[in-house]
Amino acid sequence: MLISGQAQASLILDQNRVVLSANEGGMGVVKVDNPTDRDYLIQSWITTDNNGVQEALFVQPPLVKIKAHQKVALHIEAIDPSLAEQPQEKLYRLNVKEIPKVEEKSGSQLILVMLTKVKVLYRPAAVSPEMGNQYKKLTWKKVAGKLEVYNPTPYYVTFSKVWEGNDTTHALDADMVSPHSRMLIKGYHGASDVNYRIINDYGDISKPVHVKL
């Protein structure tokens, strides 16, 4: 049985996003920790954002055993030279499947195979290695009673939270806006101002940004 989701996984990944910068070698590392008393087999591969096949990045090792209370490192590297020439970031997904060791005992067993997905952002040479405060350049406006956000930067911007006015209890439905793209935000009730926090390159949450509409 295959279950997708970090919440139920037994193995722990040290990050939920990886940034590969062409200006820093186009490489990254994800460390996997096994805090359990059981051995696992890890199968890893990289897909496009929509789960398609790609050949621009690879992960090594694609298959490795991780023993109880041990750690392993997954190395990600860009191998397509044309990636470095792109004008904006490109988004991929690292897939990490954990397969538990089957205990030697009689009778049938239910084996739960967990799949965790991690964002992999490739940052080409024309894009600064650090996103910094670029997320503050997002522009927001009302469009036919709906809320629209425009991202004029070459970076993917991932929201931690978006809310109207002072109502921090009601988060709007916003996940991530692509480079040089517009996105309509669901759940907007017509407030004259909005606030947002983003998740930066290190997985930290930014201070709130206040915007008048």
PyMOL commands that place a pseudoatom at each C-alpha (Angstrom):
pseudoatom trace, name=CA, resn=MET, resi=1, chain=A, elem=C, hetatm=0, pos=[0.000, 0.000, 0.000]
pseudoatom trace, name=CA, resn=LEU, resi=2, chain=A, elem=C, hetatm=0, pos=[1.418, 3.409, -1.034]
pseudoatom trace, name=CA, resn=ILE, resi=3, chain=A, elem=C, hetatm=0, pos=[0.634, 6.472, 1.089]
pseudoatom trace, name=CA, resn=SER, resi=4, chain=A, elem=C, hetatm=0, pos=[1.778, 9.962, 0.133]
pseudoatom trace, name=CA, resn=GLY, resi=5, chain=A, elem=C, hetatm=0, pos=[2.575, 12.533, 2.782]
pseudoatom trace, name=CA, resn=GLN, resi=6, chain=A, elem=C, hetatm=0, pos=[5.315, 13.722, 5.124]
pseudoatom trace, name=CA, resn=ALA, resi=7, chain=A, elem=C, hetatm=0, pos=[3.024, 13.592, 8.186]
pseudoatom trace, name=CA, resn=GLN, resi=8, chain=A, elem=C, hetatm=0, pos=[2.909, 9.795, 8.326]
pseudoatom trace, name=CA, resn=ALA, resi=9, chain=A, elem=C, hetatm=0, pos=[6.459, 9.114, 7.189]
pseudoatom trace, name=CA, resn=SER, resi=10, chain=A, elem=C, hetatm=0, pos=[8.835, 7.240, 9.498]
pseudoatom trace, name=CA, resn=LEU, resi=11, chain=A, elem=C, hetatm=0, pos=[11.974, 8.724, 7.959]
pseudoatom trace, name=CA, resn=ILE, resi=12, chain=A, elem=C, hetatm=0, pos=[12.772, 12.406, 8.482]
pseudoatom trace, name=CA, resn=LEU, resi=13, chain=A, elem=C, hetatm=0, pos=[14.060, 14.724, 5.747]
pseudoatom trace, name=CA, resn=ASP, resi=14, chain=A, elem=C, hetatm=0, pos=[16.093, 17.714, 6.917]
pseudoatom trace, name=CA, resn=GLN, resi=15, chain=A, elem=C, hetatm=0, pos=[14.341, 20.138, 4.547]
pseudoatom trace, name=CA, resn=ASN, resi=16, chain=A, elem=C, hetatm=0, pos=[11.115, 20.482, 2.584]
pseudoatom trace, name=CA, resn=ARG, resi=17, chain=A, elem=C, hetatm=0, pos=[12.631, 22.501, -0.267]
pseudoatom trace, name=CA, resn=VAL, resi=18, chain=A, elem=C, hetatm=0, pos=[15.959, 22.448, -2.084]
pseudoatom trace, name=CA, resn=VAL, resi=19, chain=A, elem=C, hetatm=0, pos=[17.431, 25.362, -4.039]
pseudoatom trace, name=CA, resn=LEU, resi=20, chain=A, elem=C, hetatm=0, pos=[19.980, 24.571, -6.744]
pseudoatom trace, name=CA, resn=SER, resi=21, chain=A, elem=C, hetatm=0, pos=[21.808, 27.662, -7.986]
pseudoatom trace, name=CA, resn=ALA, resi=22, chain=A, elem=C, hetatm=0, pos=[23.733, 27.625, -11.267]
pseudoatom trace, name=CA, resn=ASN, resi=23, chain=A, elem=C, hetatm=0, pos=[26.054, 30.223, -9.749]
pseudoatom trace, name=CA, resn=GLU, resi=24, chain=A, elem=C, hetatm=0, pos=[26.890, 27.798, -6.934]
pseudoatom trace, name=CA, resn=GLY, resi=25, chain=A, elem=C, hetatm=0, pos=[27.436, 24.632, -8.971]
pseudoatom trace, name=CA, resn=GLY, resi=26, chain=A, elem=C, hetatm=0, pos=[23.803, 23.571, -9.420]
pseudoatom trace, name=CA, resn=MET, resi=27, chain=A, elem=C, hetatm=0, pos=[23.992, 20.984, -6.643]
pseudoatom trace, name=CA, resn=GLY, resi=28, chain=A, elem=C, hetatm=0, pos=[22.136, 20.278, -3.404]
pseudoatom trace, name=CA, resn=VAL, resi=29, chain=A, elem=C, hetatm=0, pos=[21.891, 17.703, -0.616]
pseudoatom trace, name=CA, resn=VAL, resi=30, chain=A, elem=C, hetatm=0, pos=[18.925, 16.315, 1.318]
pseudoatom trace, name=CA, resn=LYS, resi=31, chain=A, elem=C, hetatm=0, pos=[19.754, 14.352, 4.469]
pseudoatom trace, name=CA, resn=VAL, resi=32, chain=A, elem=C, hetatm=0, pos=[17.471, 11.511, 5.533]
pseudoatom trace, name=CA, resn=ASP, resi=33, chain=A, elem=C, hetatm=0, pos=[17.335, 10.354, 9.165]
pseudoatom trace, name=CA, resn=ASN, resi=34, chain=A, elem=C, hetatm=0, pos=[15.955, 7.009, 10.317]
pseudoatom trace, name=CA, resn=PRO, resi=35, chain=A, elem=C, hetatm=0, pos=[15.054, 7.411, 14.025]
pseudoatom trace, name=CA, resn=THR, resi=36, chain=A, elem=C, hetatm=0, pos=[13.252, 4.052, 14.140]
pseudoatom trace, name=CA, resn=ASP, resi=37, chain=A, elem=C, hetatm=0, pos=[14.358, 0.542, 15.132]
pseudoatom trace, name=CA, resn=ARG, resi=38, chain=A, elem=C, hetatm=0, pos=[13.658, -0.747, 11.628]
pseudoatom trace, name=CA, resn=ASP, resi=39, chain=A, elem=C, hetatm=0, pos=[15.749, -0.840, 8.439]
pseudoatom trace, name=CA, resn=TYR, resi=40, chain=A, elem=C, hetatm=0, pos=[14.345, 0.777, 5.292]
pseudoatom trace, name=CA, resn=LEU, resi=41, chain=A, elem=C, hetatm=0, pos=[15.047, 0.870, 1.584]
pseudoatom trace, name=CA, resn=ILE, resi=42, chain=A, elem=C, hetatm=0, pos=[14.913, 4.360, 0.058]
pseudoatom trace, name=CA, resn=GLN, resi=43, chain=A, elem=C, hetatm=0, pos=[14.033, 4.874, -3.595]
pseudoatom trace, name=CA, resn=SER, resi=44, chain=A, elem=C, hetatm=0, pos=[14.501, 8.437, -4.891]
pseudoatom trace, name=CA, resn=TRP, resi=45, chain=A, elem=C, hetatm=0, pos=[13.792, 10.138, -8.212]
pseudoatom trace, name=CA, resn=ILE, resi=46, chain=A, elem=C, hetatm=0, pos=[13.029, 13.606, -9.574]
pseudoatom trace, name=CA, resn=THR, resi=47, chain=A, elem=C, hetatm=0, pos=[9.994, 14.609, -11.637]
pseudoatom trace, name=CA, resn=THR, resi=48, chain=A, elem=C, hetatm=0, pos=[8.611, 17.801, -13.111]
pseudoatom trace, name=CA, resn=ASP, resi=49, chain=A, elem=C, hetatm=0, pos=[6.222, 19.783, -10.930]
pseudoatom trace, name=CA, resn=ASN, resi=50, chain=A, elem=C, hetatm=0, pos=[3.239, 17.939, -12.450]
pseudoatom trace, name=CA, resn=ASN, resi=51, chain=A, elem=C, hetatm=0, pos=[4.831, 14.508, -11.915]
pseudoatom trace, name=CA, resn=GLY, resi=52, chain=A, elem=C, hetatm=0, pos=[6.190, 14.198, -15.456]
pseudoatom trace, name=CA, resn=VAL, resi=53, chain=A, elem=C, hetatm=0, pos=[9.414, 12.586, -16.620]
pseudoatom trace, name=CA, resn=GLN, resi=54, chain=A, elem=C, hetatm=0, pos=[12.493, 14.819, -16.774]
pseudoatom trace, name=CA, resn=GLU, resi=55, chain=A, elem=C, hetatm=0, pos=[16.195, 14.374, -17.555]
pseudoatom trace, name=CA, resn=ALA, resi=56, chain=A, elem=C, hetatm=0, pos=[17.620, 17.730, -16.442]
pseudoatom trace, name=CA, resn=LEU, resi=57, chain=A, elem=C, hetatm=0, pos=[18.304, 16.737, -12.806]
pseudoatom trace, name=CA, resn=PHE, resi=58, chain=A, elem=C, hetatm=0, pos=[19.331, 13.497, -11.156]
pseudoatom trace, name=CA, resn=VAL, resi=59, chain=A, elem=C, hetatm=0, pos=[19.566, 12.223, -7.591]
pseudoatom trace, name=CA, resn=GLN, resi=60, chain=A, elem=C, hetatm=0, pos=[22.272, 9.921, -6.265]
pseudoatom trace, name=CA, resn=PRO, resi=61, chain=A, elem=C, hetatm=0, pos=[21.918, 7.257, -4.969]
pseudoatom trace, name=CA, resn=PRO, resi=62, chain=A, elem=C, hetatm=0, pos=[18.556, 6.391, -6.540]
pseudoatom trace, name=CA, resn=LEU, resi=63, chain=A, elem=C, hetatm=0, pos=[18.284, 3.315, -4.309]
pseudoatom trace, name=CA, resn=VAL, resi=64, chain=A, elem=C, hetatm=0, pos=[19.925, 2.922, -0.903]
pseudoatom trace, name=CA, resn=LYS, resi=65, chain=A, elem=C, hetatm=0, pos=[19.441, 1.031, 2.357]
pseudoatom trace, name=CA, resn=ILE, resi=66, chain=A, elem=C, hetatm=0, pos=[19.173, 3.063, 5.549]
pseudoatom trace, name=CA, resn=LYS, resi=67, chain=A, elem=C, hetatm=0, pos=[19.664, 1.126, 8.760]
pseudoatom trace, name=CA, resn=ALA, resi=68, chain=A, elem=C, hetatm=0, pos=[17.933, 1.796, 12.061]
pseudoatom trace, name=CA, resn=HIS, resi=69, chain=A, elem=C, hetatm=0, pos=[19.131, 5.001, 13.761]
pseudoatom trace, name=CA, resn=GLN, resi=70, chain=A, elem=C, hetatm=0, pos=[21.356, 5.910, 10.800]
pseudoatom trace, name=CA, resn=LYS, resi=71, chain=A, elem=C, hetatm=0, pos=[21.416, 8.742, 8.244]
pseudoatom trace, name=CA, resn=VAL, resi=72, chain=A, elem=C, hetatm=0, pos=[22.013, 8.918, 4.493]
pseudoatom trace, name=CA, resn=ALA, resi=73, chain=A, elem=C, hetatm=0, pos=[22.528, 11.850, 2.112]
pseudoatom trace, name=CA, resn=LEU, resi=74, chain=A, elem=C, hetatm=0, pos=[20.752, 12.255, -1.226]
pseudoatom trace, name=CA, resn=HIS, resi=75, chain=A, elem=C, hetatm=0, pos=[22.789, 14.345, -3.684]
pseudoatom trace, name=CA, resn=ILE, resi=76, chain=A, elem=C, hetatm=0, pos=[20.914, 16.302, -6.365]
pseudoatom trace, name=CA, resn=GLU, resi=77, chain=A, elem=C, hetatm=0, pos=[22.685, 17.731, -9.401]
pseudoatom trace, name=CA, resn=ALA, resi=78, chain=A, elem=C, hetatm=0, pos=[21.690, 19.546, -12.598]
pseudoatom trace, name=CA, resn=ILE, resi=79, chain=A, elem=C, hetatm=0, pos=[23.086, 17.796, -15.679]
pseudoatom trace, name=CA, resn=ASP, resi=80, chain=A, elem=C, hetatm=0, pos=[21.387, 19.761, -18.483]
pseudoatom trace, name=CA, resn=PRO, resi=81, chain=A, elem=C, hetatm=0, pos=[23.622, 22.763, -19.410]
pseudoatom trace, name=CA, resn=SER, resi=82, chain=A, elem=C, hetatm=0, pos=[20.696, 24.596, -21.024]
pseudoatom trace, name=CA, resn=LEU, resi=83, chain=A, elem=C, hetatm=0, pos=[19.056, 25.012, -17.601]
pseudoatom trace, name=CA, resn=ALA, resi=84, chain=A, elem=C, hetatm=0, pos=[21.650, 27.596, -16.598]
pseudoatom trace, name=CA, resn=GLU, resi=85, chain=A, elem=C, hetatm=0, pos=[20.613, 29.788, -19.546]
pseudoatom trace, name=CA, resn=GLN, resi=86, chain=A, elem=C, hetatm=0, pos=[16.945, 30.062, -18.558]
pseudoatom trace, name=CA, resn=PRO, resi=87, chain=A, elem=C, hetatm=0, pos=[15.572, 33.506, -17.542]
pseudoatom trace, name=CA, resn=GLN, resi=88, chain=A, elem=C, hetatm=0, pos=[13.696, 32.300, -14.444]
pseudoatom trace, name=CA, resn=GLU, resi=89, chain=A, elem=C, hetatm=0, pos=[13.485, 29.539, -11.854]
pseudoatom trace, name=CA, resn=LYS, resi=90, chain=A, elem=C, hetatm=0, pos=[12.249, 26.084, -12.762]
pseudoatom trace, name=CA, resn=LEU, resi=91, chain=A, elem=C, hetatm=0, pos=[10.366, 23.849, -10.339]
pseudoatom trace, name=CA, resn=TYR, resi=92, chain=A, elem=C, hetatm=0, pos=[10.855, 20.107, -9.895]
pseudoatom trace, name=CA, resn=ARG, resi=93, chain=A, elem=C, hetatm=0, pos=[9.898, 17.542, -7.243]
pseudoatom trace, name=CA, resn=LEU, resi=94, chain=A, elem=C, hetatm=0, pos=[12.148, 15.150, -5.359]
pseudoatom trace, name=CA, resn=ASN, resi=95, chain=A, elem=C, hetatm=0, pos=[10.247, 11.930, -4.628]
pseudoatom trace, name=CA, resn=VAL, resi=96, chain=A, elem=C, hetatm=0, pos=[11.468, 9.844, -1.683]
pseudoatom trace, name=CA, resn=LYS, resi=97, chain=A, elem=C, hetatm=0, pos=[9.820, 6.454, -1.224]
pseudoatom trace, name=CA, resn=GLU, resi=98, chain=A, elem=C, hetatm=0, pos=[10.501, 4.585, 2.024]
pseudoatom trace, name=CA, resn=ILE, resi=99, chain=A, elem=C, hetatm=0, pos=[10.055, 0.822, 1.939]
pseudoatom trace, name=CA, resn=PRO, resi=100, chain=A, elem=C, hetatm=0, pos=[10.254, -0.948, 5.337]
pseudoatom trace, name=CA, resn=LYS, resi=101, chain=A, elem=C, hetatm=0, pos=[12.176, -4.174, 5.770]
pseudoatom trace, name=CA, resn=VAL, resi=102, chain=A, elem=C, hetatm=0, pos=[9.869, -7.174, 5.810]
pseudoatom trace, name=CA, resn=GLU, resi=103, chain=A, elem=C, hetatm=0, pos=[10.164, -9.105, 9.047]
pseudoatom trace, name=CA, resn=GLU, resi=104, chain=A, elem=C, hetatm=0, pos=[10.735, -12.843, 8.695]
pseudoatom trace, name=CA, resn=LYS, resi=105, chain=A, elem=C, hetatm=0, pos=[7.635, -14.382, 10.186]
pseudoatom trace, name=CA, resn=SER, resi=106, chain=A, elem=C, hetatm=0, pos=[4.781, -16.518, 9.003]
pseudoatom trace, name=CA, resn=GLY, resi=107, chain=A, elem=C, hetatm=0, pos=[1.499, -15.189, 7.746]
pseudoatom trace, name=CA, resn=SER, resi=108, chain=A, elem=C, hetatm=0, pos=[0.611, -12.333, 5.418]
pseudoatom trace, name=CA, resn=GLN, resi=109, chain=A, elem=C, hetatm=0, pos=[1.792, -8.805, 6.204]
pseudoatom trace, name=CA, resn=LEU, resi=110, chain=A, elem=C, hetatm=0, pos=[0.503, -5.353, 5.242]
pseudoatom trace, name=CA, resn=ILE, resi=111, chain=A, elem=C, hetatm=0, pos=[3.451, -3.242, 4.064]
pseudoatom trace, name=CA, resn=LEU, resi=112, chain=A, elem=C, hetatm=0, pos=[2.941, 0.540, 4.046]
pseudoatom trace, name=CA, resn=VAL, resi=113, chain=A, elem=C, hetatm=0, pos=[5.159, 2.266, 1.484]
pseudoatom trace, name=CA, resn=MET, resi=114, chain=A, elem=C, hetatm=0, pos=[5.401, 6.009, 2.193]
pseudoatom trace, name=CA, resn=LEU, resi=115, chain=A, elem=C, hetatm=0, pos=[6.101, 8.644, -0.462]
pseudoatom trace, name=CA, resn=THR, resi=116, chain=A, elem=C, hetatm=0, pos=[7.361, 12.128, 0.439]
pseudoatom trace, name=CA, resn=LYS, resi=117, chain=A, elem=C, hetatm=0, pos=[7.655, 14.946, -2.115]
pseudoatom trace, name=CA, resn=VAL, resi=118, chain=A, elem=C, hetatm=0, pos=[10.075, 17.873, -1.756]
pseudoatom trace, name=CA, resn=LYS, resi=119, chain=A, elem=C, hetatm=0, pos=[10.192, 21.016, -3.891]
pseudoatom trace, name=CA, resn=VAL, resi=120, chain=A, elem=C, hetatm=0, pos=[13.390, 21.403, -5.908]
pseudoatom trace, name=CA, resn=LEU, resi=121, chain=A, elem=C, hetatm=0, pos=[13.962, 24.898, -7.309]
pseudoatom trace, name=CA, resn=TYR, resi=122, chain=A, elem=C, hetatm=0, pos=[16.615, 25.345, -9.984]
pseudoatom trace, name=CA, resn=ARG, resi=123, chain=A, elem=C, hetatm=0, pos=[17.944, 28.908, -10.081]
pseudoatom trace, name=CA, resn=PRO, resi=124, chain=A, elem=C, hetatm=0, pos=[19.703, 29.748, -13.403]
pseudoatom trace, name=CA, resn=ALA, resi=125, chain=A, elem=C, hetatm=0, pos=[22.777, 31.935, -13.830]
pseudoatom trace, name=CA, resn=ALA, resi=126, chain=A, elem=C, hetatm=0, pos=[20.758, 35.070, -14.656]
pseudoatom trace, name=CA, resn=VAL, resi=127, chain=A, elem=C, hetatm=0, pos=[18.923, 34.828, -11.313]
pseudoatom trace, name=CA, resn=SER, resi=128, chain=A, elem=C, hetatm=0, pos=[20.610, 35.852, -8.061]
pseudoatom trace, name=CA, resn=PRO, resi=129, chain=A, elem=C, hetatm=0, pos=[21.414, 32.867, -5.777]
pseudoatom trace, name=CA, resn=GLU, resi=130, chain=A, elem=C, hetatm=0, pos=[19.427, 34.520, -2.961]
pseudoatom trace, name=CA, resn=MET, resi=131, chain=A, elem=C, hetatm=0, pos=[15.766, 35.512, -3.299]
pseudoatom trace, name=CA, resn=GLY, resi=132, chain=A, elem=C, hetatm=0, pos=[16.175, 38.058, -0.490]
pseudoatom trace, name=CA, resn=ASN, resi=133, chain=A, elem=C, hetatm=0, pos=[13.298, 40.563, -0.366]
pseudoatom trace, name=CA, resn=GLN, resi=134, chain=A, elem=C, hetatm=0, pos=[12.118, 39.989, -3.940]
pseudoatom trace, name=CA, resn=TYR, resi=135, chain=A, elem=C, hetatm=0, pos=[8.805, 38.670, -2.584]
pseudoatom trace, name=CA, resn=LYS, resi=136, chain=A, elem=C, hetatm=0, pos=[7.942, 42.208, -1.492]
pseudoatom trace, name=CA, resn=LYS, resi=137, chain=A, elem=C, hetatm=0, pos=[7.600, 43.138, -5.185]
pseudoatom trace, name=CA, resn=LEU, resi=138, chain=A, elem=C, hetatm=0, pos=[4.358, 41.159, -5.521]
pseudoatom trace, name=CA, resn=THR, resi=139, chain=A, elem=C, hetatm=0, pos=[1.460, 43.365, -6.620]
pseudoatom trace, name=CA, resn=TRP, resi=140, chain=A, elem=C, hetatm=0, pos=[-2.131, 42.812, -5.525]
pseudoatom trace, name=CA, resn=LYS, resi=141, chain=A, elem=C, hetatm=0, pos=[-5.420, 44.139, -6.922]
pseudoatom trace, name=CA, resn=LYS, resi=142, chain=A, elem=C, hetatm=0, pos=[-9.142, 43.499, -7.093]
pseudoatom trace, name=CA, resn=VAL, resi=143, chain=A, elem=C, hetatm=0, pos=[-10.381, 42.004, -10.357]
pseudoatom trace, name=CA, resn=ALA, resi=144, chain=A, elem=C, hetatm=0, pos=[-14.160, 41.699, -10.752]
pseudoatom trace, name=CA, resn=GLY, resi=145, chain=A, elem=C, hetatm=0, pos=[-14.573, 41.235, -7.010]
pseudoatom trace, name=CA, resn=LYS, resi=146, chain=A, elem=C, hetatm=0, pos=[-11.744, 38.730, -6.779]
pseudoatom trace, name=CA, resn=LEU, resi=147, chain=A, elem=C, hetatm=0, pos=[-8.203, 39.116, -5.466]
pseudoatom trace, name=CA, resn=GLU, resi=148, chain=A, elem=C, hetatm=0, pos=[-5.327, 38.797, -7.926]
pseudoatom trace, name=CA, resn=VAL, resi=149, chain=A, elem=C, hetatm=0, pos=[-1.612, 38.624, -7.175]
pseudoatom trace, name=CA, resn=TYR, resi=150, chain=A, elem=C, hetatm=0, pos=[1.077, 39.234, -9.791]
pseudoatom trace, name=CA, resn=ASN, resi=151, chain=A, elem=C, hetatm=0, pos=[4.649, 38.022, -9.400]
pseudoatom trace, name=CA, resn=PRO, resi=152, chain=A, elem=C, hetatm=0, pos=[7.016, 40.191, -11.513]
pseudoatom trace, name=CA, resn=THR, resi=153, chain=A, elem=C, hetatm=0, pos=[10.129, 38.373, -10.277]
pseudoatom trace, name=CA, resn=PRO, resi=154, chain=A, elem=C, hetatm=0, pos=[11.985, 35.338, -11.706]
pseudoatom trace, name=CA, resn=TYR, resi=155, chain=A, elem=C, hetatm=0, pos=[11.382, 33.427, -8.437]
pseudoatom trace, name=CA, resn=TYR, resi=156, chain=A, elem=C, hetatm=0, pos=[8.649, 31.053, -7.308]
pseudoatom trace, name=CA, resn=VAL, resi=157, chain=A, elem=C, hetatm=0, pos=[7.050, 32.616, -4.229]
pseudoatom trace, name=CA, resn=THR, resi=158, chain=A, elem=C, hetatm=0, pos=[5.538, 30.187, -1.712]
pseudoatom trace, name=CA, resn=PHE, resi=159, chain=A, elem=C, hetatm=0, pos=[3.030, 31.619, 0.743]
pseudoatom trace, name=CA, resn=SER, resi=160, chain=A, elem=C, hetatm=0, pos=[2.909, 30.626, 4.376]
pseudoatom trace, name=CA, resn=LYS, resi=161, chain=A, elem=C, hetatm=0, pos=[-0.301, 32.585, 4.918]
pseudoatom trace, name=CA, resn=VAL, resi=162, chain=A, elem=C, hetatm=0, pos=[-2.445, 35.256, 3.236]
pseudoatom trace, name=CA, resn=TRP, resi=163, chain=A, elem=C, hetatm=0, pos=[-5.197, 37.064, 5.118]
pseudoatom trace, name=CA, resn=GLU, resi=164, chain=A, elem=C, hetatm=0, pos=[-7.498, 40.085, 4.846]
pseudoatom trace, name=CA, resn=GLY, resi=165, chain=A, elem=C, hetatm=0, pos=[-7.163, 43.141, 7.077]
pseudoatom trace, name=CA, resn=ASN, resi=166, chain=A, elem=C, hetatm=0, pos=[-6.714, 42.231, 10.745]
pseudoatom trace, name=CA, resn=ASP, resi=167, chain=A, elem=C, hetatm=0, pos=[-8.499, 38.885, 10.445]
pseudoatom trace, name=CA, resn=THR, resi=168, chain=A, elem=C, hetatm=0, pos=[-5.526, 36.573, 11.005]
pseudoatom trace, name=CA, resn=THR, resi=169, chain=A, elem=C, hetatm=0, pos=[-7.859, 33.674, 11.834]
pseudoatom trace, name=CA, resn=HIS, resi=170, chain=A, elem=C, hetatm=0, pos=[-9.198, 33.423, 8.276]
pseudoatom trace, name=CA, resn=ALA, resi=171, chain=A, elem=C, hetatm=0, pos=[-6.442, 32.406, 5.866]
pseudoatom trace, name=CA, resn=LEU, resi=172, chain=A, elem=C, hetatm=0, pos=[-7.067, 32.759, 2.149]
pseudoatom trace, name=CA, resn=ASP, resi=173, chain=A, elem=C, hetatm=0, pos=[-6.409, 29.836, -0.170]
pseudoatom trace, name=CA, resn=ALA, resi=174, chain=A, elem=C, hetatm=0, pos=[-2.970, 30.673, -1.580]
pseudoatom trace, name=CA, resn=ASP, resi=175, chain=A, elem=C, hetatm=0, pos=[-0.071, 28.289, -2.071]
pseudoatom trace, name=CA, resn=MET, resi=176, chain=A, elem=C, hetatm=0, pos=[2.533, 29.423, -4.589]
pseudoatom trace, name=CA, resn=VAL, resi=177, chain=A, elem=C, hetatm=0, pos=[2.715, 31.934, -7.435]
pseudoatom trace, name=CA, resn=SER, resi=178, chain=A, elem=C, hetatm=0, pos=[4.989, 31.181, -10.399]
pseudoatom trace, name=CA, resn=PRO, resi=179, chain=A, elem=C, hetatm=0, pos=[7.557, 33.620, -11.857]
pseudoatom trace, name=CA, resn=HIS, resi=180, chain=A, elem=C, hetatm=0, pos=[6.104, 36.382, -14.056]
pseudoatom trace, name=CA, resn=SER, resi=181, chain=A, elem=C, hetatm=0, pos=[2.598, 35.018, -13.474]
pseudoatom trace, name=CA, resn=ARG, resi=182, chain=A, elem=C, hetatm=0, pos=[-0.792, 36.078, -12.137]
pseudoatom trace, name=CA, resn=MET, resi=183, chain=A, elem=C, hetatm=0, pos=[-2.951, 34.062, -9.762]
pseudoatom trace, name=CA, resn=LEU, resi=184, chain=A, elem=C, hetatm=0, pos=[-6.463, 34.509, -8.361]
pseudoatom trace, name=CA, resn=ILE, resi=185, chain=A, elem=C, hetatm=0, pos=[-6.730, 33.992, -4.595]
pseudoatom trace, name=CA, resn=LYS, resi=186, chain=A, elem=C, hetatm=0, pos=[-9.722, 31.973, -3.379]
pseudoatom trace, name=CA, resn=GLY, resi=187, chain=A, elem=C, hetatm=0, pos=[-11.774, 32.907, -0.327]
pseudoatom trace, name=CA, resn=TYR, resi=188, chain=A, elem=C, hetatm=0, pos=[-11.437, 36.700, -0.698]
pseudoatom trace, name=CA, resn=HIS, resi=189, chain=A, elem=C, hetatm=0, pos=[-14.259, 38.693, 0.967]
pseudoatom trace, name=CA, resn=GLY, resi=190, chain=A, elem=C, hetatm=0, pos=[-13.557, 42.174, -0.388]
pseudoatom trace, name=CA, resn=ALA, resi=191, chain=A, elem=C, hetatm=0, pos=[-11.321, 43.797, 2.256]
pseudoatom trace, name=CA, resn=SER, resi=192, chain=A, elem=C, hetatm=0, pos=[-9.381, 46.918, 1.247]
pseudoatom trace, name=CA, resn=ASP, resi=193, chain=A, elem=C, hetatm=0, pos=[-6.061, 45.508, 2.406]
pseudoatom trace, name=CA, resn=VAL, resi=194, chain=A, elem=C, hetatm=0, pos=[-4.284, 42.156, 2.638]
pseudoatom trace, name=CA, resn=ASN, resi=195, chain=A, elem=C, hetatm=0, pos=[-1.289, 40.733, 4.458]
pseudoatom trace, name=CA, resn=TYR, resi=196, chain=A, elem=C, hetatm=0, pos=[0.986, 37.857, 3.555]
pseudoatom trace, name=CA, resn=ARG, resi=197, chain=A, elem=C, hetatm=0, pos=[3.942, 35.845, 4.792]
pseudoatom trace, name=CA, resn=ILE, resi=198, chain=A, elem=C, hetatm=0, pos=[6.172, 33.724, 2.574]
pseudoatom trace, name=CA, resn=ILE, resi=199, chain=A, elem=C, hetatm=0, pos=[8.508, 30.768, 3.089]
pseudoatom trace, name=CA, resn=ASN, resi=200, chain=A, elem=C, hetatm=0, pos=[12.074, 31.721, 2.225]
pseudoatom trace, name=CA, resn=ASP, resi=201, chain=A, elem=C, hetatm=0, pos=[14.958, 29.684, 0.796]
pseudoatom trace, name=CA, resn=TYR, resi=202, chain=A, elem=C, hetatm=0, pos=[15.745, 28.227, 4.219]
pseudoatom trace, name=CA, resn=GLY, resi=203, chain=A, elem=C, hetatm=0, pos=[12.204, 27.171, 5.090]
pseudoatom trace, name=CA, resn=ASP, resi=204, chain=A, elem=C, hetatm=0, pos=[11.739, 30.107, 7.475]
pseudoatom trace, name=CA, resn=ILE, resi=205, chain=A, elem=C, hetatm=0, pos=[8.591, 32.241, 7.533]
pseudoatom trace, name=CA, resn=SER, resi=206, chain=A, elem=C, hetatm=0, pos=[8.973, 35.936, 6.712]
pseudoatom trace, name=CA, resn=LYS, resi=207, chain=A, elem=C, hetatm=0, pos=[7.566, 38.886, 8.606]
pseudoatom trace, name=CA, resn=PRO, resi=208, chain=A, elem=C, hetatm=0, pos=[4.109, 39.964, 7.389]
pseudoatom trace, name=CA, resn=VAL, resi=209, chain=A, elem=C, hetatm=0, pos=[3.885, 42.251, 4.363]
pseudoatom trace, name=CA, resn=HIS, resi=210, chain=A, elem=C, hetatm=0, pos=[0.923, 44.664, 4.399]
pseudoatom trace, name=CA, resn=VAL, resi=211, chain=A, elem=C, hetatm=0, pos=[-0.635, 45.780, 1.094]
pseudoatom trace, name=CA, resn=LYS, resi=212, chain=A, elem=C, hetatm=0, pos=[-3.340, 48.387, 0.441]
pseudoatom trace, name=CA, resn=LEU, resi=213, chain=A, elem=C, hetatm=0, pos=[-5.626, 47.511, -2.472]
for i in range(1, 213): cmd.bond("trace and resi %d" % i, "trace and resi %d" % (i + 1))
show_as sticks, trace
zoom trace
